[in-house]
Amino acid sequence: MLGASKLKNANLGTLAPIAFYAVTGALFLILLPLANFPPHIGLTGVMSLITAYSLFTKRAWAKWLVAAIFFVATTMSLYTVYFILFSNLLVSVAMIAYAVLTWYFTYYAFIKKI
């Protein structure tokens, strides 16, 4: 019941980062077996889900997780783009979009103080 009352009082600005981190965490965990189980994808997925939960429940340590995901996502996506830019265009565009959205939601989380 507590989650329903939080959703009723939330606006789109506070739900967007929560949805972003929850969806990316779920996507990384879905892609984990397809990529032969690299540990960084699994850890990033789990960390994204924990970040979504901490933002939803407004925990004090949520900003630390957002900052950690910022550095992990930026490093992982730009590294991937650097090495597969011309060989796999779809993955490159997806990783660039992931990096840009991570930067935006990190900025939003720190400036808007969600």
Residue frames as a rotation matrix with the C-alpha (Angstrom) as fourth column:
MET 1
0.563 0.826 0.000 0.00
0.826 -0.563 0.000 0.00
0.000 0.000 -1.000 0.00
LEU 2
0.336 -0.512 -0.791 2.87
0.255 -0.759 0.600 2.34
-0.907 -0.402 -0.124 0.70
GLY 3
-0.704 -0.633 0.322 4.18
0.436 -0.028 0.899 2.02
-0.560 0.774 0.296 -2.88
ALA 4
-0.122 0.751 0.649 0.77
0.965 -0.064 0.256 2.88
0.234 0.657 -0.716 -4.31
SER 5
0.761 0.407 -0.505 0.58
0.551 -0.816 0.173 6.10
-0.342 -0.410 -0.845 -2.30
LYS 6
-0.129 -0.876 -0.466 4.06
0.149 -0.481 0.864 7.10
-0.980 0.042 0.193 -3.49
LEU 7
-0.724 -0.109 0.681 3.07
0.665 0.153 0.731 6.48
-0.184 0.982 -0.038 -7.10
LYS 8
0.314 0.930 0.192 -0.11
0.946 -0.322 0.012 8.50
0.073 0.178 -0.981 -6.71
ASN 9
0.788 -0.016 -0.616 1.78
0.248 -0.907 0.340 11.57
-0.564 -0.420 -0.711 -5.46
ALA 10
-0.250 -0.965 0.077 4.72
0.424 -0.037 0.905 11.29
-0.871 0.259 0.418 -7.90
ASN 11
0.620 0.359 -0.698 5.05
-0.440 -0.576 -0.688 13.35
-0.649 0.734 -0.199 -11.04
LEU 12
0.977 -0.202 0.067 6.68
0.166 0.526 -0.834 12.43
0.133 0.826 0.548 -14.33
GLY 13
0.449 -0.853 0.267 9.93
-0.598 -0.509 -0.619 14.18
0.664 0.118 -0.738 -13.37
THR 14
-0.051 -0.475 0.878 10.49
-0.958 0.273 0.092 11.90
-0.283 -0.836 -0.469 -10.39
LEU 15
0.599 0.349 0.720 9.32
-0.221 0.937 -0.270 8.73
-0.769 0.002 0.639 -12.11
ALA 16
0.887 -0.248 -0.389 11.47
-0.395 0.026 -0.918 9.11
0.238 0.968 -0.074 -15.24
PRO 17
-0.122 -0.991 0.053 14.84
-0.912 0.091 -0.399 8.43
0.390 -0.097 -0.915 -13.56
ILE 18
-0.176 0.132 0.975 13.34
-0.666 0.713 -0.217 5.54
-0.725 -0.688 -0.038 -11.59
ALA 19
0.811 0.545 0.212 11.94
-0.184 0.582 -0.792 4.02
-0.555 0.603 0.572 -14.78
PHE 20
0.606 -0.654 -0.453 15.22
-0.672 -0.116 -0.732 4.57
0.426 0.747 -0.509 -16.65
TYR 21
-0.398 -0.828 0.396 17.33
-0.914 0.319 -0.252 2.79
0.083 -0.462 -0.883 -14.04
ALA 22
0.009 0.476 0.880 14.77
-0.472 0.778 -0.415 -0.01
-0.881 -0.411 0.232 -13.62
VAL 23
0.920 0.372 -0.126 14.46
-0.265 0.351 -0.898 -0.64
-0.290 0.859 0.422 -17.37
THR 24
0.353 -0.857 -0.376 18.20
-0.757 -0.025 -0.653 -0.54
0.550 0.515 -0.658 -18.01
GLY 25
-0.401 -0.469 0.787 18.82
-0.860 0.488 -0.147 -2.86
-0.315 -0.736 -0.600 -15.07
ALA 26
0.371 0.625 0.687 16.27
-0.267 0.780 -0.566 -5.33
-0.890 0.026 0.456 -16.38
LEU 27
0.909 -0.057 -0.413 17.68
-0.410 0.066 -0.910 -5.08
0.079 0.996 0.037 -19.92
PHE 28
-0.059 -0.998 -0.018 21.21
-0.938 0.061 -0.341 -5.75
0.342 -0.003 -0.940 -18.72
LEU 29
-0.377 -0.045 0.925 20.05
-0.615 0.759 -0.214 -8.80
-0.693 -0.649 -0.314 -16.79
ILE 30
0.727 0.642 0.243 18.11
-0.187 0.525 -0.830 -10.05
-0.661 0.558 0.502 -19.83
LEU 31
0.771 -0.476 -0.423 21.16
-0.526 -0.102 -0.844 -9.51
0.358 0.874 -0.329 -22.07
LEU 32
0.175 -0.758 0.628 23.48
-0.898 0.139 0.417 -11.26
-0.403 -0.637 -0.657 -19.61
PRO 33
0.199 -0.153 0.968 23.09
0.063 0.988 0.143 -14.80
-0.978 0.033 0.207 -21.00
LEU 34
0.936 0.196 0.293 23.11
0.297 0.009 -0.955 -13.54
-0.190 0.981 -0.050 -24.58
ALA 35
0.678 -0.730 0.090 26.54
-0.589 -0.612 -0.528 -11.99
0.441 0.305 -0.844 -24.05
ASN 36
0.280 -0.544 -0.791 28.09
0.246 0.837 -0.489 -15.11
0.928 -0.058 0.368 -22.44
PHE 37
0.806 0.272 -0.526 27.77
0.535 0.045 0.844 -13.86
0.253 -0.961 -0.110 -18.86
PRO 38
-0.279 -0.885 0.372 30.32
0.419 -0.461 -0.782 -11.03
0.864 -0.062 0.500 -18.58
PRO 39
-0.242 0.198 -0.950 30.35
0.970 0.084 -0.230 -9.92
0.034 -0.977 -0.212 -14.94
HIS 40
-0.936 -0.159 -0.314 30.29
0.207 -0.970 -0.125 -6.18
-0.285 -0.182 0.941 -15.63
ILE 41
-0.624 0.780 0.042 26.91
-0.265 -0.262 0.928 -6.41
0.735 0.568 0.371 -17.38
GLY 42
0.041 0.639 -0.768 25.39
0.629 0.581 0.516 -8.36
0.776 -0.504 -0.378 -14.49
LEU 43
-0.425 -0.278 -0.862 26.81
0.884 -0.332 -0.329 -6.03
-0.194 -0.901 0.387 -11.86
THR 44
-0.996 0.088 -0.005 25.65
-0.085 -0.955 0.283 -2.96
0.020 0.282 0.959 -13.76
GLY 45
-0.355 0.920 -0.163 22.18
-0.016 0.169 0.986 -4.46
0.935 0.353 -0.045 -14.10
VAL 46
0.083 0.344 -0.935 21.89
0.898 0.382 0.219 -5.27
0.432 -0.858 -0.277 -10.42
MET 47
-0.690 -0.411 -0.595 23.29
0.645 -0.722 -0.249 -1.88
-0.327 -0.556 0.764 -9.45
SER 48
-0.878 0.427 0.216 20.78
-0.173 -0.704 0.689 -0.14
0.447 0.568 0.692 -11.75
LEU 49
0.008 0.919 -0.395 17.88
0.333 0.370 0.867 -1.99
0.943 -0.139 -0.303 -10.13
ILE 50
-0.072 -0.110 -0.991 19.14
0.997 -0.011 -0.071 -1.09
-0.003 -0.994 0.111 -6.66
THR 51
-0.952 -0.280 -0.121 19.48
0.273 -0.959 0.072 2.53
-0.136 0.036 0.990 -7.78
ALA 52
-0.518 0.836 0.179 15.89
-0.089 -0.261 0.961 2.54
0.851 0.482 0.210 -9.06
TYR 53
0.221 0.581 -0.783 14.71
0.736 0.427 0.525 1.16
0.639 -0.693 -0.334 -5.73
SER 54
-0.368 -0.439 -0.820 16.71
0.895 -0.406 -0.185 3.69
-0.251 -0.802 0.542 -3.73
LEU 55
-0.981 0.087 0.174 15.41
-0.013 -0.922 0.387 6.58
0.194 0.378 0.905 -5.82
PHE 56
-0.211 0.972 -0.104 11.84
0.121 0.132 0.984 5.30
0.970 0.195 -0.146 -5.45
THR 57
0.454 0.365 -0.813 12.11
0.792 0.252 0.556 5.02
0.408 -0.896 -0.174 -1.68
LYS 58
0.651 -0.235 0.722 14.17
-0.165 -0.972 -0.167 8.25
0.741 -0.011 -0.671 -1.46
ARG 59
0.720 -0.508 -0.474 17.08
0.693 0.479 0.539 6.72
-0.047 -0.716 0.697 0.40
ALA 60
0.772 -0.481 -0.415 19.97
-0.261 -0.836 0.484 8.94
-0.580 -0.265 -0.770 1.46
TRP 61
-0.205 -0.931 0.302 22.49
-0.078 0.323 0.943 6.79
-0.976 0.170 -0.139 -0.42
ALA 62
0.615 0.524 0.589 20.64
0.523 0.287 -0.802 7.03
-0.590 0.802 -0.098 -3.75
LYS 63
0.907 -0.276 -0.319 22.86
-0.407 -0.775 -0.484 9.84
-0.114 0.569 -0.815 -5.05
TRP 64
-0.052 -0.959 0.277 25.98
-0.714 0.230 0.661 7.81
-0.698 -0.163 -0.697 -4.36
LEU 65
-0.103 0.085 0.991 24.62
0.405 0.914 -0.037 5.00
-0.909 0.398 -0.128 -6.49
VAL 66
0.900 0.423 0.105 23.64
0.287 -0.396 -0.872 7.43
-0.327 0.815 -0.477 -9.24
ALA 67
0.555 -0.771 -0.311 27.19
-0.783 -0.611 0.118 8.80
-0.281 0.178 -0.943 -9.23
ALA 68
-0.293 -0.670 0.682 28.69
-0.348 0.739 0.577 5.30
-0.890 -0.069 -0.450 -9.32
ILE 69
0.290 0.473 0.832 26.43
0.624 0.565 -0.539 4.28
-0.726 0.675 -0.132 -12.20
PHE 70
0.909 0.011 -0.416 27.41
-0.245 -0.794 -0.557 7.47
-0.337 0.608 -0.719 -14.02
PHE 71
0.056 -0.984 -0.170 31.07
-0.896 -0.125 0.425 6.51
-0.440 0.129 -0.889 -14.03
VAL 72
-0.406 -0.167 0.898 30.46
0.010 0.982 0.187 2.82
-0.914 0.085 -0.397 -14.77
ALA 73
0.516 0.713 0.475 27.99
0.516 0.184 -0.837 3.50
-0.684 0.676 -0.273 -17.59
THR 74
0.791 -0.284 -0.542 30.16
-0.524 -0.772 -0.359 6.20
-0.317 0.568 -0.760 -19.17
THR 75
-0.252 -0.960 0.122 33.24
-0.773 0.275 0.572 4.00
-0.583 0.050 -0.811 -19.11
MET 76
-0.339 0.155 0.928 31.44
0.242 0.967 -0.074 0.91
-0.909 0.200 -0.366 -20.36
SER 77
0.670 0.703 0.238 29.50
0.409 -0.081 -0.909 2.62
-0.620 0.706 -0.342 -23.15
LEU 78
0.714 -0.439 -0.545 32.34
-0.646 -0.714 -0.271 4.75
-0.270 0.545 -0.793 -24.49
TYR 79
-0.374 -0.834 0.406 34.74
-0.583 0.552 0.597 1.79
-0.721 -0.013 -0.692 -24.37
THR 80
-0.073 0.452 0.889 32.25
0.476 0.799 -0.367 -0.30
-0.876 0.397 -0.273 -26.32
VAL 81
0.887 0.428 -0.174 31.63
0.091 -0.531 -0.842 2.45
-0.453 0.731 -0.510 -28.85
TYR 82
0.284 -0.867 -0.409 35.36
-0.820 -0.441 0.366 2.97
-0.498 0.231 -0.836 -29.36
PHE 83
-0.610 -0.656 0.445 35.98
-0.401 0.740 0.540 -0.67
-0.683 0.152 -0.714 -30.19
ILE 84
-0.512 0.443 0.736 32.88
0.681 0.732 0.033 -1.52
-0.524 0.518 -0.676 -32.25
LEU 85
-0.285 0.431 -0.856 31.86
-0.231 -0.898 -0.375 1.78
-0.930 0.091 0.355 -33.82
PHE 86
-0.246 0.145 -0.958 31.98
-0.952 -0.219 0.212 0.69
-0.180 0.965 0.192 -37.45
SER 87
-0.941 -0.148 -0.306 31.50
-0.225 0.946 0.235 -3.05
0.254 0.290 -0.923 -37.03
ASN 88
-0.440 0.843 -0.310 28.13
0.873 0.482 0.072 -2.98
0.210 -0.239 -0.948 -35.23
LEU 89
-0.759 0.116 0.640 26.23
0.024 -0.978 0.206 0.25
0.650 0.172 0.740 -35.77
LEU 90
0.285 0.958 -0.032 23.11
0.030 0.024 0.999 -0.78
0.958 -0.286 -0.021 -33.82
VAL 91
0.438 -0.208 -0.875 25.04
0.874 0.327 0.360 -1.54
0.211 -0.922 0.325 -30.65
SER 92
-0.664 -0.746 0.054 27.07
0.725 -0.660 -0.197 1.65
0.183 -0.092 0.979 -31.06
VAL 93
-0.452 0.586 0.673 23.95
-0.144 -0.792 0.593 3.81
0.880 0.172 0.442 -31.33
ALA 94
0.588 0.689 -0.425 22.38
0.272 0.326 0.905 2.03
0.762 -0.647 0.004 -28.35
MET 95
0.103 -0.632 -0.768 25.48
0.992 0.124 0.030 2.58
0.076 -0.765 0.640 -26.22
ILE 96
-0.830 -0.333 0.447 25.67
0.352 -0.935 -0.044 6.26
0.433 0.121 0.893 -27.19
ALA 97
0.004 0.920 0.391 22.00
-0.195 -0.383 0.903 6.65
0.981 -0.080 0.178 -26.26
TYR 98
0.587 0.157 -0.794 22.63
0.644 0.504 0.575 4.85
0.491 -0.849 0.195 -22.96
ALA 99
-0.441 -0.827 -0.349 25.55
0.892 -0.361 -0.273 7.16
0.100 -0.432 0.896 -22.16
VAL 100
-0.744 0.186 0.642 23.58
0.005 -0.959 0.283 10.31
0.668 0.213 0.713 -23.01
LEU 101
0.349 0.937 0.010 20.55
-0.077 0.018 0.997 9.20
0.934 -0.348 0.079 -20.99
THR 102
0.327 -0.325 -0.887 22.78
0.898 0.400 0.185 8.30
0.295 -0.857 0.423 -18.06
TRP 103
-0.772 -0.630 0.084 24.38
0.590 -0.759 -0.275 11.74
0.237 -0.162 0.958 -18.17
TYR 104
-0.414 0.693 0.590 20.97
-0.208 -0.703 0.680 13.40
0.886 0.158 0.435 -18.34
PHE 105
0.598 0.731 -0.327 19.46
0.132 0.313 0.941 11.46
0.790 -0.606 0.091 -15.44
THR 106
-0.059 -0.688 -0.724 22.59
0.980 0.099 -0.174 11.95
0.191 -0.719 0.668 -13.34
TYR 107
-0.873 -0.195 0.446 22.35
0.196 -0.980 -0.046 15.69
0.446 0.048 0.894 -13.94
TYR 108
-0.040 0.962 0.270 18.63
-0.254 -0.271 0.928 15.56
0.966 -0.031 0.255 -13.16
ALA 109
0.494 0.228 -0.839 19.15
0.615 0.590 0.523 13.60
0.614 -0.774 0.151 -9.95
PHE 110
-0.338 -0.727 -0.598 21.76
0.941 -0.252 -0.225 15.99
0.012 -0.639 0.769 -8.63
ILE 111
-0.922 -0.003 0.387 20.25
0.071 -0.984 0.162 19.29
0.380 0.177 0.908 -9.76
LYS 112
-0.125 0.975 0.183 16.57
-0.399 -0.218 0.890 18.57
0.908 0.038 0.416 -9.11
LYS 113
-0.798 -0.305 0.521 17.34
-0.587 0.192 -0.787 16.67
0.140 -0.933 -0.332 -5.89
ILE 114
0.158 0.885 -0.438 14.90
-0.637 0.430 0.640 13.84
0.755 0.178 0.631 -6.38
